[in-house]
């Protein structure tokens, strides 16, 4: 059960990262974030999509691991 909680928390974090990539120009990103390009005004849409897909995968993982065990 604890794995599913961790997966949900990580999923929420990755959704935040996706939104951050979608609204922040590459030149305004912190220098330690992948995709930083000094002076650039482009948005990293692909980085945001990748973070969003990772969040969805984590949510699906949490959903399947939190299901009750079947008893025969």
HTML snippet that shows the backbone in 3Dmol.js (N, CA, C, O; Angstrom):
<script src="https://3Dmol.org/build/3Dmol-min.js"></script>
<div id="view" style="width:600px;height:400px;position:relative"></div>
<script>
const pdb = `
ATOM      1  N   UNK A   1       0.818  -1.190   0.000  1.00  0.00           N
ATOM      2  CA  UNK A   1       0.000   0.000   0.000  1.00  0.00           C
ATOM      3  C   UNK A   1       0.868   1.262   0.000  1.00  0.00           C
ATOM      4  O   UNK A   1       0.481   2.270  -0.592  1.00  0.00           O
ATOM      5  N   UNK A   2       2.009   1.224   0.641  1.00  0.00           N
ATOM      6  CA  UNK A   2       2.871   2.397   0.717  1.00  0.00           C
ATOM      7  C   UNK A   2       3.481   2.740  -0.639  1.00  0.00           C
ATOM      8  O   UNK A   2       3.776   3.904  -0.911  1.00  0.00           O
ATOM      9  N   UNK A   3       3.669   1.734  -1.490  1.00  0.00           N
ATOM     10  CA  UNK A   3       4.195   2.003  -2.826  1.00  0.00           C
ATOM     11  C   UNK A   3       3.213   2.842  -3.624  1.00  0.00           C
ATOM     12  O   UNK A   3       3.621   3.703  -4.404  1.00  0.00           O
ATOM     13  N   UNK A   4       1.928   2.597  -3.437  1.00  0.00           N
ATOM     14  CA  UNK A   4       0.938   3.360  -4.193  1.00  0.00           C
ATOM     15  C   UNK A   4       0.908   4.818  -3.730  1.00  0.00           C
ATOM     16  O   UNK A   4       0.719   5.717  -4.550  1.00  0.00           O
ATOM     17  N   UNK A   5       1.089   5.064  -2.434  1.00  0.00           N
ATOM     18  CA  UNK A   5       1.146   6.443  -1.950  1.00  0.00           C
ATOM     19  C   UNK A   5       2.340   7.179  -2.539  1.00  0.00           C
ATOM     20  O   UNK A   5       2.218   8.331  -2.957  1.00  0.00           O
ATOM     21  N   UNK A   6       3.467   6.533  -2.574  1.00  0.00           N
ATOM     22  CA  UNK A   6       4.669   7.141  -3.146  1.00  0.00           C
ATOM     23  C   UNK A   6       4.478   7.428  -4.634  1.00  0.00           C
ATOM     24  O   UNK A   6       4.896   8.474  -5.129  1.00  0.00           O
ATOM     25  N   UNK A   7       3.847   6.496  -5.340  1.00  0.00           N
ATOM     26  CA  UNK A   7       3.603   6.690  -6.768  1.00  0.00           C
ATOM     27  C   UNK A   7       2.667   7.876  -7.010  1.00  0.00           C
ATOM     28  O   UNK A   7       2.867   8.631  -7.961  1.00  0.00           O
ATOM     29  N   UNK A   8       1.655   8.047  -6.170  1.00  0.00           N
ATOM     30  CA  UNK A   8       0.732   9.180  -6.322  1.00  0.00           C
ATOM     31  C   UNK A   8       1.465  10.496  -6.049  1.00  0.00           C
ATOM     32  O   UNK A   8       1.287  11.469  -6.781  1.00  0.00           O
ATOM     33  N   UNK A   9       2.273  10.524  -5.014  1.00  0.00           N
ATOM     34  CA  UNK A   9       3.033  11.744  -4.697  1.00  0.00           C
ATOM     35  C   UNK A   9       3.980  12.093  -5.842  1.00  0.00           C
ATOM     36  O   UNK A   9       4.067  13.253  -6.245  1.00  0.00           O
ATOM     37  N   UNK A  10       4.683  11.101  -6.361  1.00  0.00           N
ATOM     38  CA  UNK A  10       5.578  11.353  -7.497  1.00  0.00           C
ATOM     39  C   UNK A  10       4.802  11.785  -8.733  1.00  0.00           C
ATOM     40  O   UNK A  10       5.267  12.638  -9.489  1.00  0.00           O
ATOM     41  N   UNK A  11       3.629  11.208  -8.948  1.00  0.00           N
ATOM     42  CA  UNK A  11       2.791  11.604 -10.073  1.00  0.00           C
ATOM     43  C   UNK A  11       2.386  13.066  -9.989  1.00  0.00           C
ATOM     44  O   UNK A  11       2.409  13.780 -10.991  1.00  0.00           O
ATOM     45  N   UNK A  12       2.016  13.510  -8.798  1.00  0.00           N
ATOM     46  CA  UNK A  12       1.648  14.915  -8.606  1.00  0.00           C
ATOM     47  C   UNK A  12       2.850  15.821  -8.859  1.00  0.00           C
ATOM     48  O   UNK A  12       2.717  16.888  -9.460  1.00  0.00           O
ATOM     49  N   UNK A  13       4.012  15.394  -8.402  1.00  0.00           N
ATOM     50  CA  UNK A  13       5.232  16.179  -8.634  1.00  0.00           C
ATOM     51  C   UNK A  13       5.525  16.283 -10.129  1.00  0.00           C
ATOM     52  O   UNK A  13       5.881  17.356 -10.618  1.00  0.00           O
ATOM     53  N   UNK A  14       5.377  15.179 -10.854  1.00  0.00           N
ATOM     54  CA  UNK A  14       5.662  15.216 -12.287  1.00  0.00           C
ATOM     55  C   UNK A  14       4.623  16.022 -13.066  1.00  0.00           C
ATOM     56  O   UNK A  14       4.951  16.590 -14.108  1.00  0.00           O
ATOM     57  N   UNK A  15       3.387  16.086 -12.590  1.00  0.00           N
ATOM     58  CA  UNK A  15       2.415  16.977 -13.224  1.00  0.00           C
ATOM     59  C   UNK A  15       2.830  18.428 -13.009  1.00  0.00           C
ATOM     60  O   UNK A  15       2.713  19.252 -13.915  1.00  0.00           O
ATOM     61  N   UNK A  16       3.312  18.736 -11.817  1.00  0.00           N
ATOM     62  CA  UNK A  16       3.823  20.082 -11.563  1.00  0.00           C
ATOM     63  C   UNK A  16       4.995  20.425 -12.455  1.00  0.00           C
ATOM     64  O   UNK A  16       5.097  21.545 -12.954  1.00  0.00           O
ATOM     65  N   UNK A  17       5.881  19.463 -12.657  1.00  0.00           N
ATOM     66  CA  UNK A  17       7.029  19.683 -13.545  1.00  0.00           C
ATOM     67  C   UNK A  17       6.552  19.914 -14.974  1.00  0.00           C
ATOM     68  O   UNK A  17       7.087  20.772 -15.676  1.00  0.00           O
ATOM     69  N   UNK A  18       5.547  19.154 -15.409  1.00  0.00           N
ATOM     70  CA  UNK A  18       5.014  19.323 -16.768  1.00  0.00           C
ATOM     71  C   UNK A  18       4.441  20.726 -16.952  1.00  0.00           C
ATOM     72  O   UNK A  18       4.715  21.385 -17.956  1.00  0.00           O
ATOM     73  N   UNK A  19       3.660  21.174 -15.999  1.00  0.00           N
ATOM     74  CA  UNK A  19       3.084  22.523 -16.086  1.00  0.00           C
ATOM     75  C   UNK A  19       4.201  23.568 -16.080  1.00  0.00           C
ATOM     76  O   UNK A  19       4.139  24.553 -16.816  1.00  0.00           O
ATOM     77  N   UNK A  20       5.209  23.351 -15.255  1.00  0.00           N
ATOM     78  CA  UNK A  20       6.353  24.269 -15.197  1.00  0.00           C
ATOM     79  C   UNK A  20       7.028  24.386 -16.558  1.00  0.00           C
ATOM     80  O   UNK A  20       7.362  25.487 -16.996  1.00  0.00           O
ATOM     81  N   UNK A  21       7.230  23.243 -17.232  1.00  0.00           N
ATOM     82  CA  UNK A  21       7.845  23.273 -18.564  1.00  0.00           C
ATOM     83  C   UNK A  21       6.944  23.967 -19.574  1.00  0.00           C
ATOM     84  O   UNK A  21       7.441  24.653 -20.467  1.00  0.00           O
ATOM     85  N   UNK A  22       5.619  23.805 -19.452  1.00  0.00           N
ATOM     86  CA  UNK A  22       4.695  24.376 -20.422  1.00  0.00           C
ATOM     87  C   UNK A  22       4.541  25.884 -20.283  1.00  0.00           C
ATOM     88  O   UNK A  22       4.203  26.554 -21.259  1.00  0.00           O
ATOM     89  N   UNK A  23       4.780  26.436 -19.098  1.00  0.00           N
ATOM     90  CA  UNK A  23       4.547  27.874 -18.916  1.00  0.00           C
ATOM     91  C   UNK A  23       5.833  28.693 -18.797  1.00  0.00           C
ATOM     92  O   UNK A  23       5.780  29.923 -18.811  1.00  0.00           O
ATOM     93  N   UNK A  24       6.984  28.031 -18.681  1.00  0.00           N
ATOM     94  CA  UNK A  24       8.242  28.757 -18.477  1.00  0.00           C
ATOM     95  C   UNK A  24       9.113  28.686 -19.729  1.00  0.00           C
ATOM     96  O   UNK A  24       9.410  27.591 -20.204  1.00  0.00           O
ATOM     97  N   UNK A  25       9.528  29.830 -20.270  1.00  0.00           N
ATOM     98  CA  UNK A  25      10.445  29.814 -21.415  1.00  0.00           C
ATOM     99  C   UNK A  25      11.800  29.195 -21.035  1.00  0.00           C
ATOM    100  O   UNK A  25      12.209  29.224 -19.874  1.00  0.00           O
ATOM    101  N   UNK A  26      12.468  28.647 -22.023  1.00  0.00           N
ATOM    102  CA  UNK A  26      13.733  27.948 -21.773  1.00  0.00           C
ATOM    103  C   UNK A  26      14.781  28.853 -21.141  1.00  0.00           C
ATOM    104  O   UNK A  26      15.596  28.378 -20.351  1.00  0.00           O
ATOM    105  N   UNK A  27      14.784  30.129 -21.463  1.00  0.00           N
ATOM    106  CA  UNK A  27      15.757  31.049 -20.887  1.00  0.00           C
ATOM    107  C   UNK A  27      15.463  31.405 -19.441  1.00  0.00           C
ATOM    108  O   UNK A  27      16.346  31.890 -18.733  1.00  0.00           O
ATOM    109  N   UNK A  28      14.232  31.172 -18.992  1.00  0.00           N
ATOM    110  CA  UNK A  28      13.854  31.481 -17.619  1.00  0.00           C
ATOM    111  C   UNK A  28      13.918  30.269 -16.697  1.00  0.00           C
ATOM    112  O   UNK A  28      13.706  30.399 -15.491  1.00  0.00           O
ATOM    113  N   UNK A  29      14.203  29.107 -17.242  1.00  0.00           N
ATOM    114  CA  UNK A  29      14.336  27.913 -16.406  1.00  0.00           C
ATOM    115  C   UNK A  29      15.576  28.035 -15.526  1.00  0.00           C
ATOM    116  O   UNK A  29      16.542  28.688 -15.922  1.00  0.00           O
ATOM    117  N   UNK A  30      15.573  27.430 -14.354  1.00  0.00           N
ATOM    118  CA  UNK A  30      16.800  27.397 -13.555  1.00  0.00           C
ATOM    119  C   UNK A  30      17.903  26.663 -14.329  1.00  0.00           C
ATOM    120  O   UNK A  30      17.615  25.772 -15.129  1.00  0.00           O
ATOM    121  N   UNK A  31      19.142  27.033 -14.095  1.00  0.00           N
ATOM    122  CA  UNK A  31      20.250  26.470 -14.876  1.00  0.00           C
ATOM    123  C   UNK A  31      20.436  24.977 -14.656  1.00  0.00           C
ATOM    124  O   UNK A  31      21.003  24.300 -15.514  1.00  0.00           O
ATOM    125  N   UNK A  32      19.971  24.446 -13.527  1.00  0.00           N
ATOM    126  CA  UNK A  32      20.143  23.016 -13.240  1.00  0.00           C
ATOM    127  C   UNK A  32      19.038  22.151 -13.851  1.00  0.00           C
ATOM    128  O   UNK A  32      19.108  20.924 -13.773  1.00  0.00           O
ATOM    129  N   UNK A  33      18.021  22.769 -14.458  1.00  0.00           N
ATOM    130  CA  UNK A  33      16.911  22.032 -15.062  1.00  0.00           C
ATOM    131  C   UNK A  33      17.257  21.675 -16.496  1.00  0.00           C
ATOM    132  O   UNK A  33      17.719  22.537 -17.244  1.00  0.00           O
ATOM    133  N   UNK A  34      17.046  20.419 -16.906  1.00  0.00           N
ATOM    134  CA  UNK A  34      17.299  20.064 -18.302  1.00  0.00           C
ATOM    135  C   UNK A  34      16.439  20.906 -19.240  1.00  0.00           C
ATOM    136  O   UNK A  34      15.238  21.060 -19.016  1.00  0.00           O
ATOM    137  N   UNK A  35      17.041  21.438 -20.268  1.00  0.00           N
ATOM    138  CA  UNK A  35      16.328  22.261 -21.226  1.00  0.00           C
ATOM    139  C   UNK A  35      16.639  23.739 -21.111  1.00  0.00           C
ATOM    140  O   UNK A  35      16.149  24.534 -21.914  1.00  0.00           O
ATOM    141  N   UNK A  36      17.441  24.126 -20.133  1.00  0.00           N
ATOM    142  CA  UNK A  36      17.813  25.534 -19.992  1.00  0.00           C
ATOM    143  C   UNK A  36      18.652  25.960 -21.179  1.00  0.00           C
ATOM    144  O   UNK A  36      19.656  25.326 -21.505  1.00  0.00           O
ATOM    145  N   UNK A  37      18.228  27.054 -21.831  1.00  0.00           N
ATOM    146  CA  UNK A  37      18.979  27.658 -22.923  1.00  0.00           C
ATOM    147  C   UNK A  37      18.993  29.154 -22.647  1.00  0.00           C
ATOM    148  O   UNK A  37      17.950  29.808 -22.674  1.00  0.00           O
ATOM    149  N   UNK A  38      20.171  29.688 -22.384  1.00  0.00           N
ATOM    150  CA  UNK A  38      20.290  31.099 -22.027  1.00  0.00           C
ATOM    151  C   UNK A  38      19.741  31.989 -23.137  1.00  0.00           C
ATOM    152  O   UNK A  38      20.116  31.843 -24.300  1.00  0.00           O
ATOM    153  N   UNK A  39      18.850  32.909 -22.774  1.00  0.00           N
ATOM    154  CA  UNK A  39      18.307  33.866 -23.719  1.00  0.00           C
ATOM    155  C   UNK A  39      17.222  33.345 -24.638  1.00  0.00           C
ATOM    156  O   UNK A  39      16.749  34.088 -25.498  1.00  0.00           O
ATOM    157  N   UNK A  40      16.814  32.103 -24.490  1.00  0.00           N
ATOM    158  CA  UNK A  40      15.807  31.520 -25.368  1.00  0.00           C
ATOM    159  C   UNK A  40      14.398  31.813 -24.846  1.00  0.00           C
ATOM    160  O   UNK A  40      14.167  31.855 -23.638  1.00  0.00           O
ATOM    161  N   UNK A  41      13.471  32.014 -25.768  1.00  0.00           N
ATOM    162  CA  UNK A  41      12.084  32.248 -25.375  1.00  0.00           C
ATOM    163  C   UNK A  41      11.176  31.089 -25.771  1.00  0.00           C
ATOM    164  O   UNK A  41       9.953  31.206 -25.692  1.00  0.00           O
ATOM    165  N   UNK A  42      11.763  29.972 -26.198  1.00  0.00           N
ATOM    166  CA  UNK A  42      10.961  28.820 -26.601  1.00  0.00           C
ATOM    167  C   UNK A  42      10.456  28.061 -25.372  1.00  0.00           C
ATOM    168  O   UNK A  42      11.046  28.127 -24.294  1.00  0.00           O
ATOM    169  N   UNK A  43       9.366  27.350 -25.562  1.00  0.00           N
ATOM    170  CA  UNK A  43       8.774  26.519 -24.514  1.00  0.00           C
ATOM    171  C   UNK A  43       9.111  25.065 -24.841  1.00  0.00           C
ATOM    172  O   UNK A  43       9.027  24.652 -25.997  1.00  0.00           O
ATOM    173  N   UNK A  44       9.485  24.304 -23.841  1.00  0.00           N
ATOM    174  CA  UNK A  44       9.823  22.894 -24.043  1.00  0.00           C
ATOM    175  C   UNK A  44       8.570  22.035 -23.899  1.00  0.00           C
ATOM    176  O   UNK A  44       8.296  21.485 -22.833  1.00  0.00           O
ATOM    177  N   UNK A  45       7.822  21.933 -24.984  1.00  0.00           N
ATOM    178  CA  UNK A  45       6.576  21.178 -24.979  1.00  0.00           C
ATOM    179  C   UNK A  45       6.856  19.686 -24.790  1.00  0.00           C
ATOM    180  O   UNK A  45       6.144  19.017 -24.041  1.00  0.00           O
ATOM    181  N   UNK A  46       7.871  19.166 -25.452  1.00  0.00           N
ATOM    182  CA  UNK A  46       8.174  17.732 -25.355  1.00  0.00           C
ATOM    183  C   UNK A  46       8.591  17.332 -23.951  1.00  0.00           C
ATOM    184  O   UNK A  46       8.230  16.251 -23.486  1.00  0.00           O
ATOM    185  N   UNK A  47       9.347  18.185 -23.264  1.00  0.00           N
ATOM    186  CA  UNK A  47       9.728  17.886 -21.879  1.00  0.00           C
ATOM    187  C   UNK A  47       8.474  17.816 -21.009  1.00  0.00           C
ATOM    188  O   UNK A  47       8.360  16.941 -20.151  1.00  0.00           O
ATOM    189  N   UNK A  48       7.546  18.726 -21.229  1.00  0.00           N
ATOM    190  CA  UNK A  48       6.298  18.725 -20.476  1.00  0.00           C
ATOM    191  C   UNK A  48       5.454  17.500 -20.757  1.00  0.00           C
ATOM    192  O   UNK A  48       4.880  16.914 -19.839  1.00  0.00           O
ATOM    193  N   UNK A  49       5.375  17.108 -22.016  1.00  0.00           N
ATOM    194  CA  UNK A  49       4.609  15.916 -22.381  1.00  0.00           C
ATOM    195  C   UNK A  49       5.230  14.676 -21.750  1.00  0.00           C
ATOM    196  O   UNK A  49       4.513  13.810 -21.249  1.00  0.00           O
ATOM    197  N   UNK A  50       6.555  14.585 -21.771  1.00  0.00           N
ATOM    198  CA  UNK A  50       7.232  13.431 -21.169  1.00  0.00           C
ATOM    199  C   UNK A  50       6.963  13.364 -19.663  1.00  0.00           C
ATOM    200  O   UNK A  50       6.729  12.283 -19.123  1.00  0.00           O
ATOM    201  N   UNK A  51       6.996  14.498 -18.993  1.00  0.00           N
ATOM    202  CA  UNK A  51       6.709  14.517 -17.555  1.00  0.00           C
ATOM    203  C   UNK A  51       5.264  14.133 -17.281  1.00  0.00           C
ATOM    204  O   UNK A  51       4.980  13.421 -16.318  1.00  0.00           O
ATOM    205  N   UNK A  52       4.348  14.605 -18.125  1.00  0.00           N
ATOM    206  CA  UNK A  52       2.935  14.288 -17.952  1.00  0.00           C
ATOM    207  C   UNK A  52       2.671  12.795 -18.170  1.00  0.00           C
ATOM    208  O   UNK A  52       1.912  12.183 -17.418  1.00  0.00           O
ATOM    209  N   UNK A  53       3.293  12.211 -19.191  1.00  0.00           N
ATOM    210  CA  UNK A  53       3.130  10.778 -19.446  1.00  0.00           C
ATOM    211  C   UNK A  53       3.692   9.967 -18.291  1.00  0.00           C
ATOM    212  O   UNK A  53       3.092   8.971 -17.887  1.00  0.00           O
ATOM    213  N   UNK A  54       4.827  10.374 -17.757  1.00  0.00           N
ATOM    214  CA  UNK A  54       5.400   9.690 -16.600  1.00  0.00           C
ATOM    215  C   UNK A  54       4.453   9.764 -15.403  1.00  0.00           C
ATOM    216  O   UNK A  54       4.314   8.794 -14.658  1.00  0.00           O
ATOM    217  N   UNK A  55       3.806  10.908 -15.221  1.00  0.00           N
ATOM    218  CA  UNK A  55       2.827  11.048 -14.133  1.00  0.00           C
ATOM    219  C   UNK A  55       1.657  10.096 -14.342  1.00  0.00           C
ATOM    220  O   UNK A  55       1.201   9.460 -13.392  1.00  0.00           O
ATOM    221  N   UNK A  56       1.168   9.991 -15.570  1.00  0.00           N
ATOM    222  CA  UNK A  56       0.067   9.069 -15.843  1.00  0.00           C
ATOM    223  C   UNK A  56       0.467   7.623 -15.567  1.00  0.00           C
ATOM    224  O   UNK A  56      -0.318   6.855 -15.012  1.00  0.00           O
ATOM    225  N   UNK A  57       1.669   7.257 -15.948  1.00  0.00           N
ATOM    226  CA  UNK A  57       2.164   5.899 -15.683  1.00  0.00           C
ATOM    227  C   UNK A  57       2.218   5.643 -14.185  1.00  0.00           C
ATOM    228  O   UNK A  57       1.845   4.562 -13.728  1.00  0.00           O
ATOM    229  N   UNK A  58       2.675   6.617 -13.421  1.00  0.00           N
ATOM    230  CA  UNK A  58       2.731   6.460 -11.966  1.00  0.00           C
ATOM    231  C   UNK A  58       1.332   6.328 -11.361  1.00  0.00           C
ATOM    232  O   UNK A  58       1.136   5.543 -10.434  1.00  0.00           O
ATOM    233  N   UNK A  59       0.361   7.085 -11.872  1.00  0.00           N
ATOM    234  CA  UNK A  59      -1.008   6.972 -11.370  1.00  0.00           C
ATOM    235  C   UNK A  59      -1.609   5.600 -11.688  1.00  0.00           C
ATOM    236  O   UNK A  59      -2.302   5.020 -10.853  1.00  0.00           O
ATOM    237  N   UNK A  60      -1.349   5.087 -12.876  1.00  0.00           N
ATOM    238  CA  UNK A  60      -1.842   3.752 -13.240  1.00  0.00           C
ATOM    239  C   UNK A  60      -1.187   2.695 -12.360  1.00  0.00           C
ATOM    240  O   UNK A  60      -1.852   1.764 -11.907  1.00  0.00           O
ATOM    241  N   UNK A  61       0.110   2.833 -12.117  1.00  0.00           N
ATOM    242  CA  UNK A  61       0.809   1.905 -11.228  1.00  0.00           C
ATOM    243  C   UNK A  61       0.191   1.932  -9.830  1.00  0.00           C
ATOM    244  O   UNK A  61      -0.023   0.882  -9.225  1.00  0.00           O
ATOM    245  N   UNK A  62      -0.092   3.122  -9.321  1.00  0.00           N
ATOM    246  CA  UNK A  62      -0.701   3.242  -7.993  1.00  0.00           C
ATOM    247  C   UNK A  62      -2.086   2.617  -7.964  1.00  0.00           C
ATOM    248  O   UNK A  62      -2.471   1.995  -6.974  1.00  0.00           O
ATOM    249  N   UNK A  63      -2.829   2.779  -9.038  1.00  0.00           N
ATOM    250  CA  UNK A  63      -4.167   2.217  -9.108  1.00  0.00           C
ATOM    251  C   UNK A  63      -4.112   0.689  -9.048  1.00  0.00           C
ATOM    252  O   UNK A  63      -4.871   0.067  -8.306  1.00  0.00           O
ATOM    253  N   UNK A  64      -3.211   0.086  -9.832  1.00  0.00           N
ATOM    254  CA  UNK A  64      -3.141  -1.366  -9.855  1.00  0.00           C
ATOM    255  C   UNK A  64      -2.539  -1.960  -8.584  1.00  0.00           C
ATOM    256  O   UNK A  64      -2.912  -3.064  -8.185  1.00  0.00           O
ATOM    257  N   UNK A  65      -1.627  -1.254  -7.949  1.00  0.00           N
ATOM    258  CA  UNK A  65      -1.038  -1.793  -6.721  1.00  0.00           C
ATOM    259  C   UNK A  65      -1.906  -1.585  -5.499  1.00  0.00           C
ATOM    260  O   UNK A  65      -1.677  -2.216  -4.467  1.00  0.00           O
ATOM    261  N   UNK A  66      -2.892  -0.718  -5.590  1.00  0.00           N
ATOM    262  CA  UNK A  66      -3.768  -0.494  -4.433  1.00  0.00           C
ATOM    263  C   UNK A  66      -5.026  -1.353  -4.460  1.00  0.00           C
ATOM    264  O   UNK A  66      -5.837  -1.284  -3.537  1.00  0.00           O
ATOM    265  N   UNK A  67      -5.200  -2.150  -5.492  1.00  0.00           N
ATOM    266  CA  UNK A  67      -6.378  -3.014  -5.581  1.00  0.00           C
ATOM    267  C   UNK A  67      -6.318  -4.089  -4.491  1.00  0.00           C
ATOM    268  O   UNK A  67      -5.237  -4.571  -4.154  1.00  0.00           O
ATOM    269  N   UNK A  68      -7.480  -4.464  -3.939  1.00  0.00           N
ATOM    270  CA  UNK A  68      -7.473  -5.510  -2.905  1.00  0.00           C
ATOM    271  C   UNK A  68      -7.069  -6.862  -3.496  1.00  0.00           C
ATOM    272  O   UNK A  68      -7.328  -7.153  -4.664  1.00  0.00           O
ATOM    273  N   UNK A  69      -6.440  -7.662  -2.674  1.00  0.00           N
ATOM    274  CA  UNK A  69      -6.010  -8.998  -3.105  1.00  0.00           C
ATOM    275  C   UNK A  69      -7.223  -9.913  -3.233  1.00  0.00           C
ATOM    276  O   UNK A  69      -8.147  -9.868  -2.421  1.00  0.00           O
ATOM    277  N   UNK A  70      -7.198 -10.737  -4.264  1.00  0.00           N
ATOM    278  CA  UNK A  70      -8.289 -11.703  -4.444  1.00  0.00           C
ATOM    279  C   UNK A  70      -8.081 -12.886  -3.504  1.00  0.00           C
ATOM    280  O   UNK A  70      -6.956 -13.349  -3.312  1.00  0.00           O
ATOM    281  N   UNK A  71      -9.150 -13.358  -2.935  1.00  0.00           N
ATOM    282  CA  UNK A  71      -9.074 -14.569  -2.119  1.00  0.00           C
ATOM    283  C   UNK A  71      -9.887 -15.666  -2.782  1.00  0.00           C
ATOM    284  O   UNK A  71     -11.024 -15.450  -3.201  1.00  0.00           O
ATOM    285  N   UNK A  72      -9.289 -16.840  -2.871  1.00  0.00           N
ATOM    286  CA  UNK A  72      -9.965 -17.974  -3.534  1.00  0.00           C
ATOM    287  C   UNK A  72     -10.597 -18.877  -2.556  1.00  0.00           C
ATOM    288  O   UNK A  72     -11.205 -19.876  -2.940  1.00  0.00           O
TER     289      UNK A  72
END
`;
const viewer = $3Dmol.createViewer("view");
viewer.addModel(pdb, "pdb");
viewer.setStyle({}, {cartoon: {color: "spectrum"}});
viewer.zoomTo();
viewer.render();
</script>
